[in-house]
Amino acid sequence: MDAFTIHRGKVALLDWCDVNTDLIIPARYLKRVERTGYGPLLFADKRYAPGGAPAPDDPERHGPLAKDFPLNRPEAQGATILVVGRNFGCGSSREHAVWAVQQAGYRALIAPGKGEGFADIFEGNAYNNGLLPIELPEADWQAIAEVARTDSGLEATIDLKAGTITLHPSAGAAGPEFPFQVSEADRHRLLNGLDAIGETLQHDARISSYEAGAPAWAAAPGA
């Protein structure tokens, strides 16, 4: 997966709380066998006018967009950083939810509440797919959300190594900076573009050496 080091992008706001994975990617799309093509299916039941959501086998073909959905507004187009409400990604454990968010163009999510911003399984899936989920103190999140509501051209720089979010208002000079933390293990994997399997394979030589010297009774079945 792609490494995440420093990313600057446009900010969009979807400040709904308790957004579950069935809203993020409706269950009827889970029968798809591909791991690509999920971007147009993100929030399909809210994003499109009634009856306009894509069919599971034809994600690019859809009806008109819903005018009242926040991410359809002109100021949200091209955004790569999404500010979301508390408990984002709750519900079922479908990894497709992360795929849909990521394939719609988002590199990072910002939610309020340490340990409350994201559902645990969604958060783990995000890290394992290179999507950065950031949890901020309520006051910091509110400050970012308020600027996003009033500044249609807001951008932000997320520096994972430094652990900072810097706002860039459309008016000009860089705005305030907000610190954030992620676990050292997750930070290491994202900075190096590693999922859990990729991290394990860094020790392939040692694993192979151990297996070569292991007694026959310890060998894996079929080895």
trRosetta pair geometry for C-beta under 8 A, 3 or more apart (Angstrom, degrees):
i j d omega theta_ij theta_ji phi_ij phi_ji
1 129 6.3 177 -117 -167 151 38
1 130 3.9 -160 156 -40 129 128
1 193 5.5 -165 84 -168 64 76
1 194 7.5 -172 45 -69 96 3
1 195 5.8 88 0 -41 124 97
1 198 7.6 -131 16 -11 86 152
2 130 5.4 97 58 -169 71 156
2 193 5.8 -82 167 -121 16 111
3 130 7.6 -110 -97 -133 12 114
3 190 6.9 106 -158 160 59 49
3 191 6.1 17 -164 171 106 26
3 192 6.0 -76 -111 173 113 6
3 193 3.5 -70 -62 -50 75 96
4 7 6.5 -40 -154 -29 87 121
4 107 6.8 152 -118 177 114 107
4 108 7.7 122 -153 -71 140 100
4 130 6.1 155 -34 -167 108 80
4 132 5.4 174 165 -50 166 120
4 160 5.5 91 122 -28 94 153
4 190 4.4 -35 47 173 108 104
4 191 6.9 -69 71 -80 63 38
4 193 7.8 138 -4 -80 57 65
5 159 7.8 -12 151 -148 59 58
5 160 6.0 -120 -149 41 25 110
5 161 6.3 8 -160 -25 77 108
5 191 6.0 75 -94 -136 74 72
6 157 6.6 -1 -174 -174 96 98
6 158 7.1 172 -152 87 48 53
6 159 4.9 -3 -110 -109 91 70
6 160 7.1 -137 -73 14 45 77
6 161 7.4 -46 -57 16 86 101
7 80 7.0 -121 165 122 122 128
7 81 7.6 151 116 -69 116 106
7 107 5.0 -138 -167 109 165 152
7 108 6.5 163 73 -17 141 122
7 132 7.9 179 23 20 139 140
7 157 7.2 170 89 -151 41 54
7 158 5.1 -3 58 54 89 98
8 155 6.1 38 176 164 89 119
8 156 7.1 -161 -141 99 61 36
8 157 4.3 -21 -94 -97 90 80
8 158 7.7 178 -79 18 41 62
8 168 7.4 31 -156 1 111 143
9 79 6.8 99 147 -168 105 48
9 80 3.2 -72 -179 57 157 114
9 81 5.0 147 81 -18 107 95
9 107 6.5 134 -1 28 154 120
9 108 8.0 155 45 29 128 102
9 155 6.4 -160 113 -149 20 90
9 156 7.0 -19 62 57 60 70
10 78 5.3 61 31 108 150 89
10 79 4.4 -105 101 -106 99 59
10 80 6.2 95 45 14 70 75
10 81 6.9 -172 90 30 36 88
10 153 7.6 -79 -129 -163 101 45
10 154 7.2 105 -158 86 63 55
10 155 5.4 -55 -94 -98 45 78
11 79 6.1 6 152 -142 7 113
11 81 4.8 -37 -103 81 68 109
11 82 7.8 157 -158 -90 59 23
11 83 6.3 34 -176 -20 104 108
11 144 7.6 -125 -164 176 154 101
11 148 5.1 -103 124 -108 120 110
11 154 4.6 -45 46 106 116 105
11 155 6.4 167 -11 -119 88 23
11 156 5.2 64 -60 -5 119 109
11 167 7.9 -28 -21 -128 152 87
12 70 7.5 134 174 137 101 100
12 71 6.0 62 167 -116 143 80
12 75 7.6 147 -112 118 79 77
12 76 4.0 69 -126 -139 120 89
12 79 3.5 142 -25 86 108 177
12 81 7.2 157 22 82 67 55
12 82 5.4 -21 70 -111 95 69
12 83 7.1 -164 93 23 43 78
12 148 7.3 101 -174 -166 12 125
13 70 6.6 -87 91 170 70 138
13 76 7.7 -114 33 -96 57 107
13 82 7.8 156 -94 -161 20 58
13 83 4.7 -19 -111 65 68 111
13 145 6.0 108 -131 -143 126 75
13 148 4.2 134 -53 129 122 132
13 149 6.3 -43 38 -69 170 64
14 19 7.5 37 133 -62 117 157
14 70 5.3 163 -101 79 74 137
14 71 6.1 -13 -71 -51 119 103
14 82 6.2 -6 19 -174 107 105
14 83 7.1 158 32 82 56 58
14 84 5.4 -7 77 -108 91 71
14 85 7.3 -94 118 -8 66 86
15 83 6.8 -8 -75 120 82 96
15 84 7.1 167 -102 -161 36 27
15 85 4.9 91 -178 -64 47 96
15 145 5.7 74 -89 -147 131 133
16 19 5.2 89 98 -62 109 106
16 84 7.4 -41 53 -161 67 76
16 85 4.9 -131 88 13 27 136
17 85 4.0 -105 -72 144 53 132
17 86 4.7 3 -128 55 100 84
17 87 6.0 53 -175 43 80 101
18 85 7.4 -41 7 106 48 120
18 86 7.3 4 -40 93 61 77
18 87 4.8 7 -87 90 56 125
18 90 5.9 -37 -150 31 64 139
19 23 5.5 -111 -166 77 76 135
19 24 6.4 91 148 -56 104 92
19 84 6.7 -87 23 -168 139 119
19 85 6.7 118 -15 55 104 100
19 87 7.6 153 28 101 58 72
19 88 5.1 6 52 -129 106 69
19 89 7.0 19 90 -35 86 38
19 90 7.4 131 75 26 39 85
20 23 5.3 99 61 8 69 100
20 24 7.2 -130 109 -3 39 91
20 89 7.5 55 -144 -174 32 14
20 90 5.0 -61 -104 80 74 77
20 91 3.3 84 -164 -34 107 134
20 92 7.7 71 173 14 105 69
21 24 5.1 -50 -143 38 42 116
21 25 6.5 -26 174 42 74 84
21 89 5.9 41 -70 -156 87 57
21 90 7.3 -139 -18 84 80 30
21 91 4.4 -147 23 79 85 118
21 92 5.2 -109 65 59 131 75
21 93 7.6 -172 -1 -54 168 4
21 94 5.1 156 155 46 140 101
21 96 7.8 105 179 70 111 83
21 97 4.1 -86 -140 -66 96 145
21 119 7.9 -84 -40 47 102 150
21 122 6.7 -164 -74 -85 110 116
22 25 7.5 -81 -135 74 24 47
22 26 5.9 44 -176 -120 69 48
22 27 5.7 -17 -127 -37 97 90
22 91 5.7 -124 -5 173 88 159
22 92 6.7 75 -49 18 89 110
23 26 7.6 25 -112 -72 17 69
23 43 6.6 9 156 -117 76 70
23 45 7.0 -99 -138 54 60 114
23 46 6.9 30 -168 -15 95 125
23 91 8.0 149 10 -11 84 158
24 42 6.7 -34 -175 -148 66 71
24 43 6.5 -35 -132 -65 35 66
24 89 6.8 14 -30 -102 153 63
24 97 4.2 58 99 -142 139 98
24 100 6.0 149 154 72 90 135
24 101 6.7 -32 -165 -52 121 98
25 29 5.7 -99 175 68 91 131
25 30 7.4 107 130 -66 110 81
25 38 6.5 -15 -117 -165 132 116
25 41 5.9 53 -132 125 86 109
25 42 6.8 -42 -78 -106 80 47
25 44 7.5 59 -133 -1 45 105
25 94 6.5 -127 74 112 119 137
25 96 4.7 -135 107 122 160 105
25 97 5.0 -148 14 -92 113 57
25 99 7.7 38 -69 64 159 88
25 100 4.4 176 -74 -22 116 152
26 29 5.7 94 73 2 74 101
26 41 7.5 -117 31 178 85 101
26 44 5.6 -82 4 54 116 115
26 45 5.6 99 -62 -28 130 114
26 53 7.7 25 18 -179 147 156
27 30 5.5 -37 -164 2 52 119
27 92 7.8 65 -93 30 102 155
27 94 7.9 -164 -108 -51 67 156
28 31 7.1 -37 179 8 46 106
28 56 5.8 -124 139 -61 87 120
29 32 5.8 -14 177 -5 68 115
29 38 7.3 113 153 -125 136 88
29 41 5.1 109 -123 -169 163 149
29 44 7.2 129 -39 0 138 150
29 56 5.2 -178 -112 -116 57 91
29 59 7.9 67 -135 -93 121 109
29 96 6.9 169 106 165 103 149
30 94 6.1 -93 -105 -130 124 137
30 96 5.9 -142 -106 -4 78 158
31 56 6.0 28 60 177 101 156
32 37 7.1 -132 -177 79 152 120
32 38 7.8 179 74 -80 152 89
32 56 5.8 -154 -56 -180 95 97
32 57 7.6 171 -98 -88 92 51
34 37 5.6 45 98 22 138 119
35 99 6.4 -129 -172 -127 73 145
36 99 8.0 -129 -96 -176 31 120
36 103 6.8 153 -148 -117 60 144
37 40 7.4 -37 178 29 64 99
37 41 7.6 55 132 -9 70 116
37 59 4.8 139 167 35 100 147
37 60 7.7 -79 -149 -41 98 85
37 103 7.4 -9 45 164 9 157
38 41 5.1 -70 -159 45 57 115
38 42 6.9 83 146 -51 79 79
38 59 7.2 -101 -98 -136 25 161
38 96 6.2 -167 -124 -168 149 85
38 99 4.6 73 44 121 156 102
38 100 4.1 -102 149 -89 113 67
38 103 4.8 108 66 48 83 144
38 104 7.9 -75 111 -39 75 81
39 42 6.2 -30 -164 -11 37 112
39 59 7.8 109 58 148 62 134
39 100 6.7 158 -91 -154 27 55
39 103 3.7 -118 -57 125 87 90
39 104 4.3 152 -147 -77 80 53
39 105 7.0 69 -138 -22 125 74
40 44 7.7 56 135 -94 64 99
40 54 5.8 59 125 -16 118 148
40 59 4.6 140 65 160 119 95
40 60 6.0 161 -15 -95 165 41
40 62 6.4 -166 173 -23 121 137
40 104 7.9 154 -52 -97 25 86
41 44 4.9 -31 -161 -54 57 122
41 53 7.9 65 -132 -171 67 98
41 54 6.3 -90 -87 53 79 121
41 59 5.4 -65 -46 -136 100 116
41 100 5.6 -92 83 -122 90 118
42 47 6.8 83 95 -44 66 151
42 100 4.2 153 -85 162 82 105
42 101 6.3 119 -121 -80 128 42
42 103 7.6 -178 -43 72 116 84
42 104 4.4 -29 -2 -55 155 141
43 46 4.6 -56 174 55 99 104
43 47 4.4 109 102 -39 94 105
43 69 7.0 142 137 -164 134 137
43 71 6.8 114 48 40 156 139
44 47 5.8 -52 -116 37 24 111
44 48 6.2 -8 -171 10 61 112
44 53 4.2 80 165 -143 104 116
44 54 6.5 -95 -135 31 128 81
44 62 8.0 -131 -143 -122 96 135
45 48 7.7 -51 -117 45 15 87
45 53 6.1 -15 -82 -72 49 147
46 66 6.5 -100 165 41 48 152
46 69 5.1 129 147 -112 88 123
47 53 7.6 97 63 -103 90 86
47 65 6.4 -57 162 -140 70 84
47 66 6.2 172 156 22 18 105
47 69 5.4 179 -112 138 40 172
47 71 6.8 -41 -110 73 96 111
47 72 6.5 144 -153 -58 69 110
48 52 3.7 -144 166 93 115 102
48 53 4.7 171 51 -73 139 57
48 54 7.7 159 -38 -19 158 63
48 62 5.6 -113 -103 175 143 120
48 63 5.6 101 -176 65 119 87
48 64 7.0 128 -158 86 77 40
48 65 6.0 -79 -111 -117 51 41
48 66 5.9 89 133 -25 8 90
49 52 4.5 63 60 1 75 137
49 63 5.7 -92 57 116 96 117
49 64 4.8 18 6 80 129 90
49 65 6.8 80 -25 114 84 13
49 66 5.1 153 -73 -81 53 67
49 67 7.9 31 -79 -11 99 74
51 63 6.2 39 105 -1 73 164
52 62 5.6 69 160 171 82 81
52 63 2.3 -109 -129 63 96 115
52 64 5.6 -95 -118 44 160 52
52 65 7.7 -138 117 -73 149 23
52 66 7.9 177 54 -49 132 77
53 62 6.3 -35 -159 -137 20 106
53 63 7.4 -24 -10 27 26 99
54 58 6.0 -142 -172 96 99 67
54 59 4.7 87 131 -138 158 39
54 60 7.0 96 -120 27 141 17
54 61 5.8 118 -128 71 93 56
54 62 4.4 -62 -62 -77 81 97
55 58 4.7 37 62 41 102 94
55 59 7.9 -115 72 -68 51 40
55 61 7.0 -4 24 74 93 105
56 59 7.6 -4 -161 -66 26 81
58 61 4.5 -13 143 31 115 114
59 62 7.8 -6 178 -47 42 108
65 69 7.0 -110 173 41 93 121
65 72 4.6 159 163 -137 130 136
66 69 4.4 80 83 -16 109 110
66 72 6.2 173 71 -4 64 159
67 72 6.8 -128 -128 104 22 137
69 72 4.5 74 74 2 95 114
69 73 7.9 -150 94 -27 55 75
70 73 6.0 -38 -167 -2 42 114
70 76 6.5 111 146 -53 69 153
71 76 4.8 -144 -144 143 46 154
71 79 7.8 -111 -140 42 88 131
72 76 7.0 33 31 60 12 129
73 76 5.0 86 63 5 81 106
73 77 7.9 -131 98 -25 46 81
74 77 5.9 -41 -161 2 41 116
74 152 7.5 19 97 -168 89 131
75 152 3.5 -101 -118 -149 126 95
75 153 7.5 -97 -143 -54 95 44
76 79 5.3 -54 -169 -7 60 131
78 105 7.6 -100 -150 148 30 155
79 82 6.5 102 130 -77 123 71
79 105 7.3 117 83 106 51 118
79 106 7.2 6 117 -94 84 85
80 105 5.6 -94 -101 148 73 88
80 106 5.8 155 -163 -122 45 41
80 107 5.0 21 166 7 103 98
80 108 7.5 55 136 26 77 79
81 106 6.9 123 -93 -147 17 85
81 107 6.8 -35 -78 57 66 85
81 108 5.1 -7 -122 67 81 98
81 109 7.9 171 -165 -88 57 26
81 110 6.8 28 173 -11 98 111
81 156 5.4 -76 63 53 169 116
81 158 6.9 155 -106 -26 130 124
82 101 7.3 -111 28 -160 151 107
82 106 4.9 -24 -11 -127 115 140
82 108 7.5 179 30 94 66 52
82 109 5.2 -23 73 -111 93 72
82 110 7.3 -179 92 22 44 74
83 109 7.8 143 -100 -164 21 57
83 110 4.8 -29 -110 68 68 105
83 111 7.8 154 -164 -77 53 42
83 141 7.5 148 -159 -161 108 85
83 144 6.0 -171 -110 121 141 113
83 145 5.5 180 151 -93 145 78
83 148 5.6 -160 25 -11 148 170
84 88 4.3 42 132 -78 140 149
84 109 5.5 -9 7 -168 122 106
84 110 7.0 149 22 69 70 48
84 111 5.1 -29 76 -87 90 91
84 117 7.8 105 84 -177 98 91
85 88 6.4 135 70 -62 57 95
85 111 6.9 23 115 -138 14 90
85 112 7.2 -28 -154 25 44 102
86 111 6.3 123 -100 180 38 104
86 112 5.4 -54 -72 68 89 92
86 113 5.2 47 -120 12 107 138
86 116 5.6 -11 -157 136 106 99
86 117 6.1 -91 -128 -115 57 43
87 90 5.0 4 165 -39 97 125
87 116 6.4 -44 -60 173 76 72
87 117 7.4 -141 -47 178 30 15
87 118 7.4 125 -139 -121 23 14
87 119 6.3 55 -166 -56 67 79
88 109 6.6 -140 97 168 156 142
88 111 5.3 -136 9 -94 121 139
88 117 6.6 -15 22 160 98 66
88 118 5.4 -38 65 -106 84 68
88 119 7.2 -123 90 -1 39 81
88 122 7.0 -133 114 113 69 154
89 97 6.0 136 -130 131 90 146
89 98 7.9 35 -123 -65 132 79
89 118 5.3 15 41 -158 124 84
89 119 4.4 -135 100 32 84 103
89 121 7.6 -150 144 77 111 71
89 122 2.7 121 154 -164 138 176
89 123 7.0 154 80 -40 149 61
89 126 7.7 -84 -87 -40 167 118
90 119 4.2 152 -90 -65 53 131
90 122 7.4 -77 -57 -9 27 135
91 119 7.2 -114 25 -51 53 170
93 121 4.4 -71 -125 154 91 156
93 122 7.9 -145 -137 -56 51 61
93 125 7.7 150 -179 -44 75 132
94 97 5.4 105 91 -18 92 94
95 98 5.7 -46 -171 34 60 109
95 99 6.5 62 135 -21 77 103
95 125 4.8 -166 -121 -143 77 132
95 129 7.4 139 -171 -48 103 135
96 99 5.2 -54 -147 38 42 116
96 100 6.1 44 154 -25 72 102
97 100 5.9 -52 -150 32 29 110
97 101 6.7 27 153 -15 62 105
97 122 6.2 -51 92 -123 136 103
97 125 7.3 83 64 96 94 150
98 101 5.8 -54 -148 37 34 110
98 102 6.0 29 157 -15 68 112
98 122 6.8 163 -60 -159 97 71
98 125 4.5 -158 -21 128 145 109
98 126 5.2 -161 -121 -85 124 59
98 129 5.0 133 138 37 132 149
98 131 5.6 -161 -163 23 101 146
99 102 5.9 -63 -146 43 27 109
99 103 5.8 14 163 -10 67 116
99 129 7.0 -119 -76 -153 62 160
100 103 6.1 -59 -133 44 24 101
100 104 6.3 28 160 -23 60 109
101 104 6.0 -63 -155 32 25 111
101 106 5.2 -55 166 55 82 127
101 109 7.1 -19 177 -59 146 123
101 126 7.9 -23 70 -110 141 99
101 131 6.3 71 97 -137 117 156
102 106 6.3 -95 -101 66 33 76
102 107 7.8 66 -132 -97 74 38
102 129 6.1 -112 -42 133 158 124
102 130 7.3 86 -129 78 139 89
102 131 5.0 -110 -79 -72 106 120
106 109 6.7 50 156 -63 134 79
106 131 7.1 46 108 -138 91 111
107 131 6.9 -163 -168 -129 33 63
107 132 6.6 18 145 21 72 101
107 158 7.8 -171 106 47 113 137
108 131 7.1 167 -94 -174 34 64
108 132 4.2 -21 -111 69 89 103
108 133 7.6 177 -159 -78 63 24
108 134 6.2 23 -179 -7 110 112
108 158 5.4 64 -22 -2 171 171
109 118 7.4 98 101 -80 133 123
109 126 7.2 -79 23 -139 123 151
109 131 7.0 34 -5 161 101 106
109 132 7.2 -178 27 92 63 56
109 133 5.0 -10 63 -116 106 67
109 134 6.7 -178 89 27 52 72
110 134 4.8 -18 -108 72 68 109
110 136 6.3 14 -171 -7 96 120
110 141 6.7 174 149 -122 99 89
110 144 6.4 -49 128 105 150 157
110 165 7.2 61 -103 -104 138 162
111 117 3.0 131 102 -168 117 107
111 118 5.8 146 35 -47 157 78
111 133 7.0 -8 11 -172 114 90
111 134 7.2 156 24 84 66 55
111 135 5.6 -30 75 -105 88 67
111 136 7.4 164 81 22 37 78
111 141 7.0 -9 152 -121 24 140
112 116 7.5 -27 109 89 65 102
112 117 5.9 163 65 -99 26 95
112 135 7.4 58 172 -157 10 71
112 136 6.2 -50 -110 70 52 80
112 137 7.6 -8 -151 137 78 20
112 138 5.0 59 -168 -109 120 60
112 141 3.7 -141 -87 58 91 168
112 142 7.3 49 -98 -43 135 71
113 116 3.3 -54 137 68 131 110
113 117 5.0 168 65 -56 81 71
113 135 6.3 -68 82 -163 47 109
113 138 6.4 38 -66 -68 67 85
113 141 7.8 -33 -14 -5 58 155
114 117 7.4 1 -92 -15 18 104
114 135 5.2 123 -107 131 46 127
114 137 6.9 -8 -31 -82 101 59
115 135 7.1 116 -15 165 32 168
116 135 7.5 122 51 -146 56 131
117 133 7.1 161 109 168 119 103
117 134 7.8 -60 128 105 165 39
117 135 3.8 -167 7 -110 142 96
117 136 7.6 86 -81 23 145 55
118 122 5.4 -129 178 87 101 108
118 123 4.1 119 110 -68 131 102
118 126 7.3 -59 -168 4 158 144
118 133 5.0 1 -39 -179 159 144
118 135 6.9 -116 2 -68 93 107
119 122 4.4 74 67 15 94 111
119 123 6.7 -168 84 -13 44 89
120 123 5.7 -60 -150 35 27 112
120 124 6.4 24 156 -16 65 106
121 124 5.7 -53 -148 37 34 111
121 125 6.3 34 153 -18 66 106
122 125 5.7 -57 -148 39 31 111
122 126 6.3 38 152 -26 65 104
122 133 7.7 114 122 -83 88 156
123 126 5.6 -50 -150 29 31 116
123 127 6.7 29 155 -14 64 102
123 133 5.1 -117 -129 66 80 159
124 127 6.0 -53 -151 36 33 108
124 128 6.3 24 155 -14 66 112
125 128 5.7 -63 -145 43 31 109
125 129 6.2 11 161 -5 67 115
126 129 6.3 -76 -149 46 25 97
126 131 4.1 -88 -160 82 83 104
126 132 7.3 163 152 -73 112 4
126 133 4.6 76 100 -29 158 113
127 131 7.5 -86 -58 64 24 65
127 132 7.9 58 -98 -110 62 43
127 133 7.1 -75 -51 20 79 101
127 186 4.7 -70 -139 -141 140 110
127 189 6.6 72 169 81 99 132
127 190 6.8 -87 -150 -59 77 105
128 189 8.0 -27 -102 143 47 149
128 195 4.8 61 -166 -145 71 100
128 196 5.9 -27 -121 -12 108 97
129 195 7.1 28 -75 -98 35 118
130 190 6.6 132 -131 -128 57 79
130 193 6.9 12 -102 -133 120 63
130 195 7.7 -71 -40 -69 81 88
132 158 6.8 162 91 143 153 150
132 160 6.7 -123 -116 -90 148 119
132 182 7.6 -95 -155 -61 92 154
132 190 6.3 75 -89 -143 96 152
134 158 7.4 -136 -45 -136 149 131
134 165 7.1 110 159 -55 166 130
134 180 4.9 -4 -158 -174 111 162
134 182 7.4 -81 -106 -61 66 105
135 180 7.3 142 65 -152 45 110
136 140 4.3 -111 169 88 121 116
136 141 4.4 152 80 -57 115 86
136 144 7.4 77 59 8 168 133
136 165 7.9 -55 -82 19 133 143
136 178 6.3 7 -132 158 133 135
136 180 5.9 -66 -87 -99 82 106
137 140 4.8 83 61 11 84 105
137 141 6.9 -159 89 -6 39 89
138 141 5.8 -60 -146 40 29 110
138 142 6.1 30 158 -21 67 108
139 142 5.7 -53 -146 35 29 112
139 143 6.5 33 153 -23 62 104
140 143 5.7 -52 -152 30 33 113
140 144 6.7 27 153 -13 65 104
140 178 4.7 121 -164 -144 123 129
141 144 5.9 -58 -152 39 33 107
141 145 6.0 31 154 -18 69 110
142 145 5.6 -56 -141 40 31 111
142 146 6.1 35 159 -25 65 106
143 146 6.0 -53 -148 31 26 111
143 147 6.9 22 155 -14 60 104
143 176 6.9 -41 148 68 137 149
143 178 7.4 164 74 -77 126 131
144 147 6.0 -58 -155 37 33 107
144 148 6.3 32 151 -19 67 109
144 156 7.6 20 -144 -86 117 145
144 165 7.2 -8 -94 123 140 141
144 167 6.7 -169 -119 -76 82 124
144 178 6.8 -62 -55 -12 117 157
145 148 5.5 -57 -147 38 33 114
145 149 6.4 39 153 -26 66 102
146 149 5.7 -48 -151 27 32 114
146 150 6.7 4 160 2 63 111
147 150 6.3 -77 -150 48 30 94
147 151 5.3 -16 172 17 74 123
147 154 5.7 122 135 -109 99 146
147 167 6.1 26 105 -156 165 153
147 169 6.6 -102 -167 -92 122 98
147 175 7.1 110 -130 155 159 171
148 151 6.7 -67 -111 54 20 84
148 154 5.4 -115 -103 55 59 155
151 154 4.2 93 100 -53 113 100
151 169 5.3 -94 -141 -142 159 84
151 170 5.5 176 -173 9 103 102
151 171 7.7 -82 -127 -18 123 89
152 170 7.1 -4 68 -22 60 153
153 169 7.6 75 85 177 89 48
153 170 3.0 77 75 -86 122 131
154 167 6.6 -34 -162 -161 104 100
154 168 7.1 138 -164 75 54 60
154 169 6.1 -29 -109 -115 78 49
154 170 6.4 -80 -63 -29 43 88
155 167 7.7 136 85 -165 47 52
155 168 4.2 -21 73 65 93 114
155 170 7.8 105 -2 -73 85 66
156 165 5.6 -3 -180 -173 125 93
156 166 6.5 156 -160 78 69 45
156 167 5.3 -34 -102 -104 87 51
156 168 6.4 -174 -85 14 31 83
157 164 8.0 16 102 106 89 92
157 165 7.3 161 81 -155 49 45
157 166 4.6 -6 54 56 98 100
157 168 6.8 71 -17 -28 91 115
158 164 7.7 -179 -147 93 43 48
158 165 5.4 -11 -102 -105 73 77
159 162 4.1 12 118 39 125 108
159 163 7.2 -42 96 15 82 20
159 164 5.0 9 51 54 107 87
159 165 7.9 -165 22 -75 70 33
159 166 7.5 33 -5 -3 107 104
160 163 7.0 26 -169 -76 32 47
160 182 7.6 -25 -152 25 93 131
160 187 6.5 169 168 -144 104 86
160 190 6.1 -119 -168 110 160 126
160 191 6.1 -162 108 -78 129 88
161 191 6.5 88 -78 -112 85 127
163 179 5.7 32 126 -160 98 80
163 180 5.6 -147 -176 68 80 58
163 181 6.0 18 -153 -88 133 51
163 182 7.7 -159 -116 12 98 77
164 177 5.3 -10 -170 -174 119 107
164 178 6.8 141 -159 73 64 42
164 179 5.7 -39 -99 -101 70 54
164 180 7.2 156 -98 19 20 79
165 177 6.9 156 79 -158 47 56
165 178 4.6 -16 59 60 100 97
165 179 8.0 -162 18 -75 75 10
165 180 6.3 49 -16 -11 104 120
166 174 5.7 -13 168 -167 117 118
166 175 7.2 151 177 65 67 66
166 176 7.6 -157 -141 107 57 34
166 177 4.7 -19 -98 -103 80 84
166 178 7.9 -177 -75 20 36 66
167 174 7.2 131 83 -172 53 65
167 175 3.7 -35 87 66 104 121
167 176 5.8 26 28 53 114 65
167 177 7.7 -148 12 -79 72 40
167 178 7.9 54 -26 -5 95 103
168 174 5.7 -43 -100 -114 73 64
168 175 6.5 -160 -83 9 19 92
169 172 7.0 -6 85 38 90 43
169 173 7.7 13 50 67 98 52
169 175 5.0 88 -18 -49 97 124
174 177 8.0 22 152 -59 116 91
182 186 4.9 -96 155 86 115 120
182 187 5.0 145 85 -62 106 90
182 190 7.7 24 99 14 157 141
183 186 4.6 83 61 13 90 102
183 187 6.6 -156 90 -8 43 89
184 187 5.5 -55 -142 39 31 115
184 188 6.2 36 157 -25 65 104
185 188 5.9 -53 -150 31 28 112
185 189 6.7 23 155 -15 62 106
186 189 5.9 -56 -149 37 33 109
186 190 6.3 27 157 -14 67 109
187 190 6.1 -61 -147 40 28 106
187 191 6.1 25 160 -17 65 112
188 191 6.1 -60 -145 38 25 109
188 192 6.3 -3 165 5 62 116
188 194 7.6 -24 125 48 77 124
188 199 7.9 81 112 -114 108 125
189 192 6.3 -78 -147 52 24 94
189 193 8.0 -109 167 70 56 9
189 194 4.5 -106 -147 76 74 90
189 195 6.8 71 -176 -108 124 18
189 196 7.5 -16 -123 -71 149 48
189 198 7.8 120 -148 74 94 109
189 199 5.8 -56 -104 -62 101 127
190 193 7.6 34 -170 -70 29 33
193 198 7.5 -71 118 132 66 163
194 198 3.9 -149 -148 98 77 118
194 199 4.6 100 152 -61 133 78
194 202 7.4 -18 -124 -37 146 120
195 198 5.0 95 45 11 64 105
195 199 7.1 -123 98 -7 32 90
196 199 5.8 -53 -150 34 31 112
196 200 6.6 32 152 -19 63 104
197 200 5.6 -55 -153 35 34 112
197 201 6.3 32 152 -20 67 106
198 201 5.6 -54 -146 35 33 111
198 202 7.3 51 150 -34 60 89
199 202 5.9 -36 -166 6 38 116
200 203 6.4 -69 -175 39 45 100
200 207 7.9 47 167 -52 87 149
201 204 5.0 11 -166 -53 62 109
203 206 4.8 -48 -178 46 86 114
203 207 5.6 94 120 -29 87 98
204 207 5.6 -58 -145 38 31 112
204 208 6.1 30 159 -19 68 107
205 208 5.9 -55 -146 37 28 109
205 209 6.3 29 154 -20 63 107
206 209 5.6 -52 -145 36 32 113
206 210 6.4 33 155 -20 64 104
207 210 5.9 -55 -151 35 29 110
207 211 6.3 25 154 -16 64 109
208 211 5.7 -57 -145 39 31 110
208 212 6.2 35 155 -25 65 106
209 212 5.8 -53 -148 31 29 113
209 213 6.7 6 160 -1 62 109
210 213 6.4 -76 -155 46 29 96
210 214 6.3 45 150 -48 68 102
211 214 5.5 -37 -143 6 35 121
211 219 7.6 84 -164 -119 87 74
211 223 7.8 -119 -175 -165 119 150
214 218 4.4 -107 171 84 115 123
214 219 6.3 148 101 -71 118 64
215 218 5.1 86 62 8 77 103
215 219 7.8 -118 103 -27 44 81
216 219 5.7 -32 -160 -4 43 118
219 223 4.4 -137 172 69 107 129
220 223 4.4 96 61 -33 80 124
